[in-house]
Amino acid sequence: MKVRAAIERKLAQGLSPVRLVVEDDSARHAGHHGNDGGAESHFRVEVVSAAFAGKSRVERHRMVNVLLAEELAGPVHALQLATRTPDEGQ
């Protein structure tokens, strides 16, 4: 849970979300490239934050990628993102 906890902490600090869900999806990808069967390597992330207001989907994903640069350079192989503002719903 180290990687998941780091993702949650960095996104919470960097985006002050009103909703943050981080799901470790690694078990579904056991045996696939980037997953040795035991590592936290594949994640689904839902972030609802006012910080995304006025930003395109690409800009929002870049914001997340900057915050998680260390994880994306190392243990995280795949990151599925859902990024919305509070006005866009939870």
Rosetta constraint file for C-alpha pairs under 8 A:
AtomPair CA 1 CA 5 HARMONIC 5.97 0.50
AtomPair CA 1 CA 40 HARMONIC 7.38 0.50
AtomPair CA 2 CA 6 HARMONIC 6.19 0.50
AtomPair CA 3 CA 7 HARMONIC 6.20 0.50
AtomPair CA 3 CA 40 HARMONIC 6.40 0.50
AtomPair CA 3 CA 71 HARMONIC 7.32 0.50
AtomPair CA 3 CA 75 HARMONIC 7.67 0.50
AtomPair CA 4 CA 8 HARMONIC 6.20 0.50
AtomPair CA 4 CA 22 HARMONIC 6.89 0.50
AtomPair CA 4 CA 23 HARMONIC 7.73 0.50
AtomPair CA 4 CA 24 HARMONIC 6.91 0.50
AtomPair CA 4 CA 40 HARMONIC 7.47 0.50
AtomPair CA 5 CA 9 HARMONIC 6.07 0.50
AtomPair CA 6 CA 10 HARMONIC 6.05 0.50
AtomPair CA 7 CA 11 HARMONIC 6.08 0.50
AtomPair CA 7 CA 22 HARMONIC 7.65 0.50
AtomPair CA 7 CA 68 HARMONIC 6.72 0.50
AtomPair CA 7 CA 71 HARMONIC 7.79 0.50
AtomPair CA 8 CA 12 HARMONIC 5.97 0.50
AtomPair CA 8 CA 20 HARMONIC 7.53 0.50
AtomPair CA 8 CA 22 HARMONIC 6.71 0.50
AtomPair CA 9 CA 13 HARMONIC 6.12 0.50
AtomPair CA 10 CA 14 HARMONIC 5.88 0.50
AtomPair CA 10 CA 67 HARMONIC 6.35 0.50
AtomPair CA 10 CA 68 HARMONIC 7.10 0.50
AtomPair CA 11 CA 15 HARMONIC 5.59 0.50
AtomPair CA 11 CA 16 HARMONIC 7.33 0.50
AtomPair CA 11 CA 17 HARMONIC 7.69 0.50
AtomPair CA 11 CA 64 HARMONIC 7.23 0.50
AtomPair CA 11 CA 67 HARMONIC 6.77 0.50
AtomPair CA 11 CA 68 HARMONIC 7.89 0.50
AtomPair CA 12 CA 16 HARMONIC 5.06 0.50
AtomPair CA 12 CA 17 HARMONIC 6.05 0.50
AtomPair CA 12 CA 20 HARMONIC 7.55 0.50
AtomPair CA 14 CA 67 HARMONIC 6.89 0.50
AtomPair CA 15 CA 49 HARMONIC 6.29 0.50
AtomPair CA 15 CA 50 HARMONIC 7.92 0.50
AtomPair CA 15 CA 51 HARMONIC 6.03 0.50
AtomPair CA 16 CA 49 HARMONIC 6.49 0.50
AtomPair CA 16 CA 50 HARMONIC 7.99 0.50
AtomPair CA 16 CA 51 HARMONIC 7.75 0.50
AtomPair CA 17 CA 47 HARMONIC 6.35 0.50
AtomPair CA 17 CA 48 HARMONIC 5.42 0.50
AtomPair CA 17 CA 49 HARMONIC 4.31 0.50
AtomPair CA 17 CA 50 HARMONIC 7.22 0.50
AtomPair CA 18 CA 47 HARMONIC 7.89 0.50
AtomPair CA 18 CA 48 HARMONIC 5.73 0.50
AtomPair CA 18 CA 49 HARMONIC 5.82 0.50
AtomPair CA 18 CA 86 HARMONIC 7.31 0.50
AtomPair CA 19 CA 46 HARMONIC 7.51 0.50
AtomPair CA 19 CA 47 HARMONIC 5.80 0.50
AtomPair CA 19 CA 48 HARMONIC 5.02 0.50
AtomPair CA 19 CA 49 HARMONIC 7.20 0.50
AtomPair CA 19 CA 90 HARMONIC 7.16 0.50
AtomPair CA 20 CA 45 HARMONIC 7.38 0.50
AtomPair CA 20 CA 46 HARMONIC 5.67 0.50
AtomPair CA 20 CA 47 HARMONIC 4.77 0.50
AtomPair CA 20 CA 48 HARMONIC 6.54 0.50
AtomPair CA 21 CA 44 HARMONIC 7.97 0.50
AtomPair CA 21 CA 45 HARMONIC 5.66 0.50
AtomPair CA 21 CA 46 HARMONIC 5.05 0.50
AtomPair CA 21 CA 47 HARMONIC 6.68 0.50
AtomPair CA 22 CA 43 HARMONIC 6.82 0.50
AtomPair CA 22 CA 44 HARMONIC 5.90 0.50
AtomPair CA 22 CA 45 HARMONIC 4.60 0.50
AtomPair CA 22 CA 46 HARMONIC 6.57 0.50
AtomPair CA 23 CA 43 HARMONIC 5.57 0.50
AtomPair CA 23 CA 44 HARMONIC 5.13 0.50
AtomPair CA 23 CA 45 HARMONIC 6.36 0.50
AtomPair CA 24 CA 40 HARMONIC 6.71 0.50
AtomPair CA 24 CA 41 HARMONIC 7.76 0.50
AtomPair CA 24 CA 42 HARMONIC 6.15 0.50
AtomPair CA 24 CA 43 HARMONIC 4.72 0.50
AtomPair CA 24 CA 44 HARMONIC 6.65 0.50
AtomPair CA 25 CA 29 HARMONIC 7.20 0.50
AtomPair CA 25 CA 41 HARMONIC 7.86 0.50
AtomPair CA 25 CA 42 HARMONIC 5.15 0.50
AtomPair CA 25 CA 43 HARMONIC 5.08 0.50
AtomPair CA 25 CA 44 HARMONIC 6.58 0.50
AtomPair CA 26 CA 30 HARMONIC 6.49 0.50
AtomPair CA 26 CA 35 HARMONIC 7.08 0.50
AtomPair CA 26 CA 37 HARMONIC 7.62 0.50
AtomPair CA 26 CA 38 HARMONIC 7.90 0.50
AtomPair CA 26 CA 39 HARMONIC 7.17 0.50
AtomPair CA 26 CA 40 HARMONIC 5.82 0.50
AtomPair CA 26 CA 41 HARMONIC 5.59 0.50
AtomPair CA 26 CA 42 HARMONIC 4.59 0.50
AtomPair CA 26 CA 43 HARMONIC 6.82 0.50
AtomPair CA 27 CA 37 HARMONIC 6.91 0.50
AtomPair CA 27 CA 38 HARMONIC 7.76 0.50
AtomPair CA 29 CA 35 HARMONIC 6.62 0.50
AtomPair CA 29 CA 37 HARMONIC 7.74 0.50
AtomPair CA 29 CA 42 HARMONIC 7.41 0.50
AtomPair CA 30 CA 35 HARMONIC 5.73 0.50
AtomPair CA 30 CA 36 HARMONIC 6.53 0.50
AtomPair CA 30 CA 37 HARMONIC 4.56 0.50
AtomPair CA 30 CA 38 HARMONIC 7.76 0.50
AtomPair CA 31 CA 35 HARMONIC 6.05 0.50
AtomPair CA 31 CA 36 HARMONIC 6.20 0.50
AtomPair CA 31 CA 37 HARMONIC 6.07 0.50
AtomPair CA 32 CA 36 HARMONIC 7.70 0.50
AtomPair CA 34 CA 41 HARMONIC 6.87 0.50
AtomPair CA 34 CA 77 HARMONIC 5.50 0.50
AtomPair CA 35 CA 39 HARMONIC 6.29 0.50
AtomPair CA 35 CA 40 HARMONIC 7.88 0.50
AtomPair CA 35 CA 41 HARMONIC 6.06 0.50
AtomPair CA 35 CA 42 HARMONIC 7.87 0.50
AtomPair CA 35 CA 77 HARMONIC 7.59 0.50
AtomPair CA 39 CA 75 HARMONIC 7.50 0.50
AtomPair CA 40 CA 75 HARMONIC 6.83 0.50
AtomPair CA 40 CA 76 HARMONIC 6.89 0.50
AtomPair CA 41 CA 75 HARMONIC 5.60 0.50
AtomPair CA 41 CA 76 HARMONIC 4.28 0.50
AtomPair CA 41 CA 77 HARMONIC 5.14 0.50
AtomPair CA 41 CA 78 HARMONIC 6.51 0.50
AtomPair CA 42 CA 76 HARMONIC 6.11 0.50
AtomPair CA 42 CA 77 HARMONIC 5.89 0.50
AtomPair CA 42 CA 78 HARMONIC 4.70 0.50
AtomPair CA 42 CA 79 HARMONIC 6.00 0.50
AtomPair CA 43 CA 76 HARMONIC 7.72 0.50
AtomPair CA 43 CA 78 HARMONIC 6.30 0.50
AtomPair CA 43 CA 79 HARMONIC 5.00 0.50
AtomPair CA 43 CA 80 HARMONIC 6.23 0.50
AtomPair CA 44 CA 79 HARMONIC 5.90 0.50
AtomPair CA 44 CA 80 HARMONIC 4.65 0.50
AtomPair CA 44 CA 81 HARMONIC 6.10 0.50
AtomPair CA 45 CA 79 HARMONIC 7.19 0.50
AtomPair CA 45 CA 80 HARMONIC 6.08 0.50
AtomPair CA 45 CA 81 HARMONIC 5.00 0.50
AtomPair CA 45 CA 82 HARMONIC 6.25 0.50
AtomPair CA 46 CA 81 HARMONIC 5.99 0.50
AtomPair CA 46 CA 82 HARMONIC 4.67 0.50
AtomPair CA 46 CA 83 HARMONIC 6.03 0.50
AtomPair CA 47 CA 81 HARMONIC 7.82 0.50
AtomPair CA 47 CA 82 HARMONIC 6.28 0.50
AtomPair CA 47 CA 83 HARMONIC 5.00 0.50
AtomPair CA 47 CA 84 HARMONIC 6.40 0.50
AtomPair CA 48 CA 83 HARMONIC 5.96 0.50
AtomPair CA 48 CA 84 HARMONIC 4.77 0.50
AtomPair CA 48 CA 85 HARMONIC 5.18 0.50
AtomPair CA 48 CA 86 HARMONIC 5.83 0.50
AtomPair CA 48 CA 89 HARMONIC 7.85 0.50
AtomPair CA 48 CA 90 HARMONIC 6.66 0.50
AtomPair CA 49 CA 53 HARMONIC 7.87 0.50
AtomPair CA 49 CA 83 HARMONIC 7.78 0.50
AtomPair CA 49 CA 84 HARMONIC 6.44 0.50
AtomPair CA 49 CA 85 HARMONIC 4.96 0.50
AtomPair CA 49 CA 86 HARMONIC 6.06 0.50
AtomPair CA 50 CA 85 HARMONIC 5.17 0.50
AtomPair CA 50 CA 86 HARMONIC 6.17 0.50
AtomPair CA 51 CA 85 HARMONIC 7.41 0.50
AtomPair CA 52 CA 60 HARMONIC 5.99 0.50
AtomPair CA 52 CA 83 HARMONIC 7.59 0.50
AtomPair CA 52 CA 84 HARMONIC 6.67 0.50
AtomPair CA 52 CA 85 HARMONIC 5.67 0.50
AtomPair CA 53 CA 85 HARMONIC 5.93 0.50
AtomPair CA 55 CA 59 HARMONIC 5.67 0.50
AtomPair CA 55 CA 60 HARMONIC 6.12 0.50
AtomPair CA 56 CA 60 HARMONIC 6.19 0.50
AtomPair CA 57 CA 61 HARMONIC 6.20 0.50
AtomPair CA 57 CA 83 HARMONIC 7.31 0.50
AtomPair CA 58 CA 62 HARMONIC 6.15 0.50
AtomPair CA 59 CA 63 HARMONIC 6.25 0.50
AtomPair CA 60 CA 64 HARMONIC 6.51 0.50
AtomPair CA 60 CA 83 HARMONIC 6.63 0.50
AtomPair CA 61 CA 65 HARMONIC 6.08 0.50
AtomPair CA 61 CA 81 HARMONIC 7.23 0.50
AtomPair CA 61 CA 83 HARMONIC 7.39 0.50
AtomPair CA 62 CA 66 HARMONIC 6.08 0.50
AtomPair CA 63 CA 67 HARMONIC 6.48 0.50
AtomPair CA 64 CA 68 HARMONIC 6.19 0.50
AtomPair CA 65 CA 69 HARMONIC 5.64 0.50
AtomPair CA 65 CA 72 HARMONIC 7.49 0.50
AtomPair CA 68 CA 72 HARMONIC 6.09 0.50
AtomPair CA 69 CA 73 HARMONIC 6.05 0.50
AtomPair CA 70 CA 74 HARMONIC 6.40 0.50
AtomPair CA 71 CA 75 HARMONIC 5.73 0.50
AtomPair CA 71 CA 76 HARMONIC 5.50 0.50
AtomPair CA 72 CA 76 HARMONIC 4.94 0.50
AtomPair CA 72 CA 77 HARMONIC 6.70 0.50
AtomPair CA 84 CA 88 HARMONIC 5.83 0.50
AtomPair CA 84 CA 89 HARMONIC 7.12 0.50
AtomPair CA 84 CA 90 HARMONIC 7.74 0.50
AtomPair CA 85 CA 89 HARMONIC 6.92 0.50
AtomPair CA 86 CA 90 HARMONIC 6.66 0.50
